[in-house]
Amino acid sequence: MTNDAIARPAVARVGRLGGSMLPVLLAFHLLLWWLVPAFFAWIAPADNSEQLVLSQDLAWSYPKHPPLPTWLLYAAVKVFGASFGLTYLLGAACATAMLAITYRLARDFVDKERAVLVTMISMLVVYHGYLSTIFNHNTVQLPLAAATIALLHFALTRRGWTWWAALGAVAALNFLTKYSALLLLGCCAAYVWAAGHHRRRDVRRGLVLAAAVFAVLVAPHVFDVLSSHQGAVQYADEMISFGSLGPVGRLGTTWNFVWAQVARLAPALIAFGILRFMARRAASASPRVSPLFAEQETFVLLVGWGPLIVTLLLPLVSGARLFTGWGTTFFVLFSLWLLTRPRWAFCPTRDLARRALIVVIVLELLQAALVAWGGGKLPNPLKKLPVAQVAPSDLAQHVRTLWRRFGDAPPCTIATDVATGAALVVQMRGDIPILDHTQSLQRWMEERGCRAQGAIMLLDRPPTEASFATFAAIVREDFGTAEVVETFQVRRRGEDVTYYAGILRPQHGGAVSEPREPRPQDRQYRGRQFKAFGNPL
């Protein structure tokens, strides 16, 4: 059901643009946002570090979000080994897959040439490029959101049972990535109702099939959350914080969210403006194009813009907070909507397509240069992105050397912040479990029956009253059980950084082991006893 142009320019059509050029563009996009942060970023996003720590184990539930992104990283680590570069690769792959799905969906709405332009403009949305280097639930949700939208369209237009089953399966994966999937699914249901598709018997049966597949796939996770691990639900409630804002705060959070989204769309809007200016200057490159059919327009508006509109209404109605990253999946159909506005639309000629390719590549490279030059951060006047320093590559050796003074067997766990923990996960290759120190160390060891092995709690700042004020209360409580505190220094980006290790010594036959005298090779790393700091706890 392609919308062909009413008029065509009297020039050669784009030809290979929709064939070999699109895979090349997608490969370029994937390699750019994988290799640039992998080679040039001094700092890694905190979410990448957190996922590396979580990916040590498979579980139906994790502390903050549903499990699919962690499962994905777990499988990739089993094949390629743990590394920060792997998280960049998976993030870029998710964004690239979303772009490929967007192209396939656009082909049902516009001709092949404009479908390629839709994909090229979408590449420049910051969420689909630079911010895909943040491997988190928002990024993994990108291709699943696009696939949910595409499969709904295909199920309604192709009328096959397999499309409905696939829709239910992908919707379940979307939900298992982030609960915000329910927002998109609600908008999809609104479209089915508004367009009158619910009156069709085949659609009603298809919806029942999709719902059944969805329920079967999400049931184990939902049961696990409700029965034992409610952290994800609690985290979602804490993040939204219903009723936490007054009238001024509601307007403020909405205003900031809107302008943050405009900033993320800016490169795509700039490219579109440049191409439209070029089209207007070339008399033969600006013919009239047919608008979308009414049903297509309803689809793009309700499914494409619906989640954003509902999100903007959320704080105004409930007093909840908005966070910039929540807009990650809201612009899957943005470029399709932009290029199908009757007053703005234009058909690409071969020359214009060539220029579009240059514009997109230049703007992508410019963003990548800013990432490399900025040390992994894209300058953003609206909000500083959360980042964490990558721990030094020899940190694991220092930790092993320190522990050899207290036990021959590995410790039960090393509890530390996610940035340090991710570095240890990469360096130790699964030898010792790494625990995010916002979890209870005591409870963790009890559940695994390994209290006798001892443990290490690692901090990159002194254990003082002031430093503990920035940690979760559980960190202070666990560190207070340490019998010894040792220190060692490492080099990070040309500076000496002191790490503070709280030691829970291993127990042998009910007796706590005494630290051995350090061997000659250990002396350079030996720290001081706890009394050297005073006891702040």
Secondary structure, DSSP 8 states (H G I E B T S, - for coil): --B--S---SS----GGGTTHHHHHHHHHHHHHHHHHHHH-SEEEHHHHHHHHHTTS--S--SSS-SHHHHHHHHHHHHH---HHHHHHHHHHHHHHHHHHHHHHHTTTB-HHHHHHHHHHHHTSGGGTGGGGS-SHHHHHHHHHHHHHHHHHHHHHH--HHHHHHHHHHHHHHHTT-TTHHHHHHHHHHHHHHTTGGGSHHHHHHHHHHHHHHHHHHHHHHHHHHHT--HHHHHHHHHH-TT---HHHHHHHHHHHHHHHHHHHHHHHHHHHHHHHHHHHSGGG--------HHHHHHIIIIIIHHHHHHHHHHHHH-----GGGGTTTTTTHHHHHTT-TTT-----HHHHHHHHHHHHHHHHHHHHHHHHTTS----SS----EEE---TTHHHHHHHHHTTT-SS--S-EEE-HHHHHHHHHHHTTSS-EEETTS-HHHHHHHHT-GGG-EEEEESS--SHHHHTTS-HHHHHHHTT-SEEEEEEEEETTEEEEEEEEEE--EETTEE-------GGGGGG----GGGT----
